[in-house]
């Protein structure tokens, strides 16, 4: 059977430094790559130069097959921005939207297998509105990770109108059908969200969707004060134990392959 049409939805305002790599890892497997560049962050103070730098980064990424579509505007919320992407990809003829933030990495062979699983499932088992993927969080650098895979997040949403949609941040809802979780043995997201310099992390904590949930003093006491063996690292003041500790990446089974 033929593979369904997939488009990547890349949400960005301030490139964490990994945007080009995130695109390179998915480029051959996507029919379209949609960049949604916010004119301001979801929280905090707007820096006009940030958007200029991000757009310049995108324009410097090779696009030999002319897959890129760039939309830059004001969005009030993360969910509104992501839902706009769903509608745009639907109008571009994509069956599925793959959400890819600029710090989310995939091994290409695993991703290709996942796209086949999603395409085959719809033909043999009926409609699924969303597929969730577990992710491995990296801490400070690519050699250190939070050992437990986090709860699966929606990565693939069907673009069919009146079907799947985002409700708050990356949470999603369904108007019909069901969702499935891809086994970690098939696909894992390698999430570099905490692979940042001190200045980058301080900026992230003040501008991302969950800024108001960050524990007081987390940046000074946990982020800057981190030493191997420290526990309860998550910035969410209600669930610091979600990141139990950080360990060498070599001690976990999942491996992020070298950049293509």
N, C-alpha and C positions, 0 to 999 in steps of 0.2 A: 504494500500500500504506500501511497505518497505521504510524505510528512506534511502536517499542517503548517500554516504560515505563522511565523513568530516575529514579533517586533519587540525590541528592547526599549523600555522607558527609563531614561536616566535622569534622575532628579539631582540638580546641583545648583548651588549658589557660590560656595567657597570650595574650590577644588582642594581636597585633602592631600594632593600630591600623587594620587594613584589613578586619577581619571583616565589617563591615556592607557594604562595597563588594563584597567577594567574593560575598556572598549575593545582592546586588542584580543582579550581572552574570549569574547563572545562574537566578535565581528563576523567570522565566516559562517556562523550558524544562524544569524538573524537576517530576516528579509528587509527590515527597516530598523534604524536606530534613531530614536527620538530623544533629543536633549530638551529638557524643560528647565530653563535657567531663570530662577526667580530674580526679580529686580531688588528684592530685599530679603533678609532672613525671616524665619517664622517668628523669631523673638530677637530682642536686642536692637542695637543701632545699625542702620544701614551704612555701608561703606561703598560709594559708587565705584571705586577702583577695583573692588573685588569682582564685580560683574564683568568689568572690562578684561581683567586677567583671565577669568574663567572662559569667556567667549574666545579669547585669543588662544587658549589651550585647545579648545574644541576645534577651532579652525586650522590648527597645526597638525591634527591627527589625520593620518592618511585615510582616504575614503575612495579607494579605486573603483568600487562598484556603485558609487553614488547612492549610498543607503541613508545618509544623514539627513535628518530634518531637525531644525533648531527653532524653538519657540521661546521667546523671552518676554515676560510680562509680570505683573503684580498678581500674586495669589495671597489670599487671606490666611489660608491654612494648608497644611501638608496634604490633607485628604482632598481638598479642592484641586490642588495641583496634580495629584496622582489620578484623580477621576478625569480631569481634562486630558491627560495622556491616554487613558483608556479610549475615550471618544475619538481622539485624533488617530490612534492606531487602527481603530475600527474603520474610520473613513479612508485610511490608507490601504485597506484590504487585508489587514492582519487578523488571523483567527484568535491569536493569543498575545497577551501582553506579558512580557517578562520584566519584572521590576529589578533594576540593577542600580544601586547607589554607587557613587564613585569610589567607595572603599570596599566593595564586595567582589570577591574573586572566585572564579570557577576553573576547575580543570576541564579542558576542552573535551576530552574523550568522554568524561562522565556526563558533561552537559549534553553532548550529542546523544548519548544513550537515553537520557531523561526526556529529551524532545521526542524520541521514537516511542518511549513508553506512553507519553501523553497522547501522541497522535494515534497510536494503536488502541489505546483504551477506549477512546470515543467511538471507534469503529466497531469494537467487539463487545463493549460493556455498557454503552450508553453515555449520556452527557455528564460531564463533571465541570463545575463552574470555576474551581480553583484548585491548585496544587500547592501544598506547603512544603518547605524545605528546612531542615535543621541547619544551624550554623555554628561554626567553631570561632570563638572570639580570640583574637590575638591581643596581647597585652604589651605595650611599650615598643615591641619590635617583632620581627617575624620568627624569632627563635623562642618566643614565650607565649603560652596560651592559657586560657581558662579551661581546665580539663574536661568539664562536662559540656556536652552539646546543649545549646539553649533550645528552648521550645521552638518548634517549627513556625516559620513565618510565611505569609503568602508571597510567593515568588512568581507564580504563573496564574493570571486571571484571564478567563475567557472574555473577549471583547464584545460578545453578543449583547445587544441593547436590552436593558431591563433584566440583567443577570447579576454578575458579581460587581461589587463597588467597594470603595474605601469609605470608612465611617469616621475614623479618627486616627491621625498619624498613619500607621501602616496596618491598623486593624481593618477587617473587611466584613462585609455582609453579603448575603445571598438572597435574591428574590425568588429563586427556584433552584432545583437540582441540589447537588451535594459537593463537598470538597473532599480531597484525598491528601494524604501525606506521603511524599516520596520517601522510601527507606533510605537511611543514611548510607547503606551499602551501594545505592545507586547514585546519589548526589548529595554533596555537602557544600554549603556556602562557606568560604573562608573569609571571615569578616575582619577587616583591618581597622575597625572603627576606633580602636584605642592604640593604634600605632601612629603616634603623633608627637611632635615636639611639645614642650610645656606651653609655649605660646599658642600653638594650634589647639591644644586641649582646652585651654582657658577660654579661647574664642568659641569653641564648640559648645562648652557648657553654658554659655550665655546666649547662644543663638538657636540651638536645636529645639525641636518640638517639646522635649521633656525638661526644658530648663527649670521650670518651676517645681520639679520633683527632685532636684538634686539636693543631697544632704548638705547642710551648712558645714563648711570647712573641708568638704571632700577633696577639693583641689589641693589644698595645702597639706592636709594630713594623710590622705590616702594616695593621691596621684604623685605629688612631689616627694612624699615621705615613704613611698613604697620600698620595701626590701623583700627579698625572697623569704617565703614562709609566712608573710602577712596574710590574714584571712579577712573575709567579708569585704570585698573590694568594690562591689557595685555602687554607683553613685546614687541610685534611688534610695531615698531615706527610709522607705518602707520595706525594702527587701535587699539589704546589703549582702546577705548570704547568697544571693543569686550567683554572684561571682565568688565561689568559695575561696579560691587561691589562684596563683599563677604558677605554672610549671613549664619545664622545657618542652618545646614542641616535639622534640624527638621522642618523648615519652607517650605520645598519643598515636593512635593508628592512622588517623587522617593526615595526608601529606599534601601540601600545596606545591604543585609542580612548578618548575622554573617558568618565568615569563616566556611566552611564545616568541 
